[in-house]
Every structure is written in C-alpha cells, then in structure tokens.
Amino acid sequence: MALFRTSFFSACHQRLVRANVLLPSDSPLPPGAARDWGPYKTLYLLHGYTGNCESWLTNSFVRRMAMQFNIAVVMPDGFNGFYVDQPKSGILGSEFIGKELVEFTRRTFPLSGKREDTLLAGLSMGGYGALYNGLRYGSVFGHSIALSTPVKVLRYESEHEPKDIGREFARGYFEALHGNLSNVNETDRNIALHAKQVFETGQPVTNLYIACGYNDSLVPENRELHENLCDIGFPHVYEEGPGTHDWPFFNDYLYKGLVSALGEPELAPHPFWVEKTDYVI
C-alpha cells in the first residue's frame, strides 16, 4: 500500500489544499492473480466536521479496505464547509469535490475515468457531502456512500439559542454556507428535494447507500430521508445497525457500503494488515 501526501492550489477554495491518496500498488494477490497496475477504481472519502485529510487514516481501517477491494482512496481536506458552494465567500466546496479534485487526481495518479469506477463516501458532514455531490455530479460518481449524515439543512433552534451541539452552529454559520435561509429547504440543499429533481429530470442517478446507527441522534432524519426516497422511487440502499456516531460504526458500514457498490472483495484480510485492536470487520 502506497500513501501519497500531496497539496495543490485549489481555485475553488482559493488556497492550498491537502489530500492523502492511497494506491494498492503492492497489495497481496490471490493465488494465480496478475498484478493490476491501474487505472484503479477510486473512492473519494470525505471527513466529518472538525476533521481533516488525516481523519480516516488515523481512525479507520481504510488501508485494509483499499487493499481488499483493490481501489485507490483519495482523502481531501474539506474544512468545515459541508462540501457545498458558499455564496457569500465565493468558496466552491461542491465544485472542488465534483470537478477540481477529480480532475487533479486523475491527471496525477493512475485512476479510472469511468463513472462506474468512481465512488464518493463520507461520514457525518462528509455524509452530507457524499449525498449532495453524488446527486449533483451523478455523471462523475457512480456510487455514493453516506454514513451517519446530518440530513437537515439547518441545525439551530433560533437566532439567539443555538443547539447544544455548539455555538458554531448558530444562524450565521448556515447563512455563510447557504446564503438566504428563508427558502433554503426549497433548494437543492434539501437532499430529498434534490434527489426528486435529479430523478424526475432524467439526470444520471448515482447509486446511494445510506446508513446510520440505532443510537445515533441523527437516525430519525435518516429514516425520514429513506422514506422520502422510497416515495419518489429513487433507487437506494438504507441500513441501520448497532452503534452511535463513532468510528466502529463508520468502519463497519463503510465496508458494507463498499460491498454494496463493488461486491465482496476477492482478498481476505492478510494477518499483517490487522491493526492491534479487538474490533474486527
């Protein structure tokens, strides 16, 4: 497994942006299999709020999964922008994911340019980014995996009483992300409405995989999204399982999401891949 730590100037973010890239170029092979030097199927993997491009490397088994599924994994910095274009600042967080990052990494690494070989996934804030950008860039991403997603666009009680999840989630934060909030739920920032618009206008439809833990406070809104997608006939897979908003759940269901998109991997975990932990996929 080769790890590349790279940075490049992003016109969308108006700054230097970091990204970590895993390539399974030295993965163990099944007996008799030939070495695949690419172009690799690619997973673009988004971190959560307050995270960065190191989050998945530090806390998950993503190296093992990259080898098992023989895929490249790209993990960019997303800052705290929910991976959307921000009208006030001019930051284009969505265009960065759906266009600039994909184009840069395909120029730089041996990655497949095929839609069916290109996956987008994320946890929490990154789950919203995976849903939103998977729908917006359905011609780029064939599969989207959204884990423990804060589906609701707005997450404050009133202008003066932000929820206990933090004062950073006061009204001004969402105005910076979305602009005018008076009708934001009538725009494509509303994931259910976005999916309906994509489906009914005949745009390319990404295969959605959505999962949330039974004990996660976000599970009611994920269930509601599942029901909304069922109502419009949008193809998707929805799963729940034991867990909260934590890394054991993210690990387990990223793996399940990859199986849903790519099928069971040919490689079983190699003894040298196994991290020193009692948690096993």
CORZIGI-V341904 format. One record per helix or strand of 3 or more residues. SS is the DSSP state (A for helix, B for strand). FROM is the first residue (numbers start at 0). TO is the last residue. Records with the same first field share a line. If there is no record, write none. Layout:
SS->FROM-TO  FROM-TO
This chain:
B->1-9  14-22  39-45  70-75  117-122  142-146  206-212  235-240
A->54-58  61-68  92-107  114-116  124-135  166-168  170-177  183-185  190-199  218-231  246-261  270-272
